[in-house]
């Protein structure tokens, strides 16, 4: 019944699951907090998935999700495991060369047969954060340093691969963009370090 529902729903109906939250665009089953934490699942809001759906919005069909992530069709497939549905959060922001983007994440899944996939996308570049067999329990970190200035788009999400069964969850927190220190800041830091070194030498004498 669940698979039949999903294959007969028009893709346009799933666009209704897209909404904005504090400059983030959320697609599918996503909940977020004012502190910048996100929980995304592959849960539909009917049948066996219903108890695990957090937002009331269904997981988005994969074609819609890949477009929102800035990826070509089938980019989220795994070998011999097509991606079917999932959820995503996306934001566009300005960066300077040397800025470092970072966030913490954890991945969990009820899938027992296929891999499912947690991922991040930066300006069209896809990073796999975890899969069922490639996941280490606990909280992990992701970071990326930009080499040029301009506008950047970050997306992260989770997808069902191989089938629609077995809800997977990606939790993300601490999304930060740390600017490269200004030359004046470096000078001040070096002066402080030199002063501490001089003080140490004086004490040793």
C-alpha positions in Angstrom: 0.0 0.0 0.0 2.8 2.4 0.9 4.7 1.9 -2.3 1.5 2.3 -4.3 0.8 5.6 -2.6 4.2 6.9 -3.4 4.3 5.9 -7.0 1.0 7.5 -7.7 1.5 10.8 -6.0 2.4 13.5 -8.5 5.7 15.1 -8.0 4.2 18.6 -7.9 2.2 17.6 -4.8 5.5 17.1 -2.9 6.5 20.6 -3.6 4.1 21.6 -0.9 6.5 20.1 1.6 9.0 22.9 0.8 9.0 25.7 3.3 11.4 28.4 4.6 12.6 28.7 8.1 15.0 31.4 9.3 16.7 31.7 5.9 16.8 27.9 5.5 14.7 26.1 2.9 13.4 22.8 4.3 12.1 20.0 2.1 10.4 16.8 3.3 10.3 15.7 7.0 12.5 18.2 8.7 12.3 19.8 12.1 14.6 22.6 13.3 15.3 24.7 16.4 16.1 28.3 16.9 19.6 27.2 18.0 20.3 25.9 14.5 19.8 22.2 15.0 18.1 20.1 12.4 16.6 16.6 12.4 15.8 15.1 9.0 14.2 11.7 8.3 13.2 9.6 5.3 9.7 9.0 6.9 6.6 9.3 4.9 3.5 10.4 6.9 1.4 7.3 6.3 1.5 3.5 6.8 4.5 2.1 8.8 6.5 5.4 8.6 3.8 7.5 10.4 5.1 7.0 14.0 8.6 8.2 12.9 7.5 11.3 10.9 8.5 14.4 12.9 7.0 17.3 11.0 3.8 16.1 9.5 5.3 16.7 6.0 6.1 13.6 4.0 9.6 12.8 2.8 10.1 14.4 -0.7 10.3 12.4 -3.9 13.9 12.1 -5.1 13.6 14.1 -8.3 12.4 17.2 -6.3 15.1 16.7 -3.7 17.9 16.4 -6.2 16.8 19.6 -7.9 16.6 21.4 -4.5 20.1 20.2 -3.7 21.5 21.5 -7.0 22.4 18.0 -8.1 21.7 16.2 -11.4 19.2 13.4 -11.5 20.4 10.1 -10.0 23.3 11.8 -8.2 22.1 10.5 -4.8 21.8 6.9 -6.1 24.3 4.3 -4.6 25.7 1.5 -6.7 22.8 -0.9 -7.5 20.6 1.1 -5.0 18.5 4.0 -6.5 17.5 6.7 -4.2 13.7 7.1 -3.8 12.8 9.7 -1.2 14.3 11.9 1.5 14.5 15.3 3.2 16.8 18.3 2.9 17.8 21.7 4.4 19.4 24.3 2.2 20.8 27.8 2.6 22.8 30.3 0.4 25.2 32.7 2.1 28.3 34.9 1.3 31.8 33.7 2.0 35.3 35.0 1.8 38.4 33.0 0.7 39.7 31.2 3.8 36.3 31.0 5.6 35.6 27.6 7.1 32.2 26.1 7.2 31.6 23.4 9.8 28.8 21.4 11.5 28.3 18.3 13.6 26.2 15.4 12.5 25.0 11.9 13.5 23.2 9.3 11.4 20.9 6.5 12.5 18.8 4.0 10.6 16.2 1.3 10.9 17.2 0.0 7.5 18.5 -3.6 7.6 18.9 -4.5 3.9 19.9 -1.4 1.9 22.4 1.4 2.7 20.4 4.7 2.8 22.5 7.8 2.7 23.2 11.0 4.6 24.9 13.6 2.6 26.0 17.3 2.2 26.2 19.4 -0.9 28.4 22.5 -1.3 27.9 24.3 -4.6 27.0 21.1 -6.4 29.8 19.1 -4.9 28.4 16.0 -3.2 29.8 14.6 0.1 28.6 11.3 1.6 28.4 11.8 5.4 27.3 8.2 6.2 25.6 5.1 5.0 24.2 2.2 7.0 27.3 0.0 6.7 29.7 3.0 6.6 28.3 4.7 9.7 30.2 5.0 13.1 27.8 5.6 16.0 28.1 9.0 17.7 28.6 12.6 16.7 31.0 13.5 13.9 32.1 16.7 12.3 32.3 18.1 8.8 34.3 21.1 7.7 35.2 22.8 4.5 37.5 25.8 3.8 36.5 28.0 0.8 39.3 29.0 -1.6 37.5 31.9 -3.2 35.0 34.6 -2.2 31.4 34.8 -3.4 28.1 33.2 -2.8 27.9 29.6 -1.6 25.0 27.1 -1.2 25.0 24.4 1.5 22.5 21.6 1.6 22.4 18.5 3.8 20.0 15.7 3.8 19.1 12.0 4.0 17.6 9.6 1.5 16.2 6.1 1.3 18.1 3.9 -1.2 17.1 0.5 -2.5 13.5 0.7 -1.2 11.1 2.9 0.9 11.4 0.9 4.1 13.5 1.5 7.2 13.4 5.1 8.3 16.8 6.8 8.4 17.6 10.0 10.4 20.2 12.7 10.1 20.8 15.1 13.0 22.8 18.2 12.3 23.9 20.9 14.8 26.4 23.7 15.2 26.4 25.0 11.6 29.0 27.8 11.7 31.0 29.9 9.2 34.3 31.0 10.8 35.9 33.9 9.0 39.6 33.9 8.2 41.4 36.2 10.7 42.1 39.7 9.4 45.8 40.7 9.0 45.3 43.1 12.0 44.0 40.2 14.1 47.0 38.1 13.2 49.4 40.9 14.1 47.7 41.3 17.5 47.9 37.6 18.1 51.6 37.5 17.1 52.3 40.4 19.4 50.6 38.7 22.3 52.5 35.5 21.6 55.8 37.4 21.5 55.0 39.2 24.7 54.2 35.9 26.5 57.5 34.4 25.2 59.4 37.4 26.5 57.7 37.2 29.9 58.6 33.5 30.1 62.3 34.3 29.4 62.4 37.0 32.0 60.9 34.6 34.6 63.5 32.0 33.7 66.3 34.4 34.3 
